[in-house]
Amino acid sequence: IISRGDHPTGGYTIQVESFSWLESYPVKFRFHVNFTDPGEGVAVTEALTNPLVLVPIGKLSPGEYIIEVHIVQYILTFDEQGKPVYRPVMTFKEEVWKLTFIIQ
């Protein structure tokens, strides 16, 4: 599960752009994901939300595994014609979430 955590409104999304399984020791699962936040003036649901994606990997053999989630963030707004505009959030350093786990 890749989760963005709790948000006070709707409009927050996750899109898995790509997934790779690197055969190494430990095995590394690498995800490239897009996070989108609603921009100013965008209509959203007034409800607590927790955007998440469940990625089925299958049965894993015993061993150590590493997960890397590489994140690109966007702000969603709309132009005068009502078409969506996705503006990337520029950062100086790539945001990468890492987690190691062991299956016994």
Secondary structure as the mmCIF struct_conf table of DSSP 4:
data_model
#
loop_
_struct_conf.conf_type_id
_struct_conf.id
_struct_conf.beg_label_comp_id
_struct_conf.beg_label_asym_id
_struct_conf.beg_label_seq_id
_struct_conf.end_label_comp_id
_struct_conf.end_label_asym_id
_struct_conf.end_label_seq_id
STRN STRN1 ILE A 2 SER A 3
STRN STRN2 HIS A 7 HIS A 7
BEND BEND1 PRO A 8 GLY A 10
STRN STRN3 THR A 13 LEU A 22
BEND BEND2 SER A 24 PRO A 26
STRN STRN4 VAL A 27 PRO A 38
TURN_TY1_P TURN_TY1_P1 GLU A 40 GLY A 41
BEND BEND3 GLU A 46 ALA A 47
STRN STRN5 THR A 49 THR A 49
STRN STRN6 LEU A 52 VAL A 53
HELX_LH_PP_P HELX_LH_PP_P1 LYS A 59 SER A 61
BEND BEND4 PRO A 62 PRO A 62
STRN STRN7 GLY A 63 PHE A 78
TURN_TY1_P TURN_TY1_P2 GLU A 80 GLN A 81
BEND BEND5 GLY A 82 GLY A 82
STRN STRN8 PRO A 84 PRO A 88
HELX_LH_PP_P HELX_LH_PP_P2 VAL A 89 MET A 90
BEND BEND6 PHE A 92 LYS A 93
STRN STRN9 GLU A 95 ILE A 103
#
